[in-house]
Amino acid sequence: MTIHPLISHKQLPFEVPAEHPEPNKTTRRALAEAEAKALGVIPDNSPAFDNTKDALEHLDKL
């Protein structure tokens, strides 16, 4: 049922908004922090991991 309009009409069976909604305050703050770290304005103290296991163990501790 969902795939039929996609194939026969070459369109999605639902509407896709043309514009992206504005990010909320938390998202804007996270984007600003990421950009500041990338530019070296503030230190990037985020942990780095070589494998998934170590990353998941770190997340479990949070």
Secondary structure, 3 states (H helix, E strand, C coil): CCHHHHHHCCCCCCCCCCCCCCCCHHHHHHHHHHHHHHHCCCCCCCCCCCCHHHHHHHHHHC
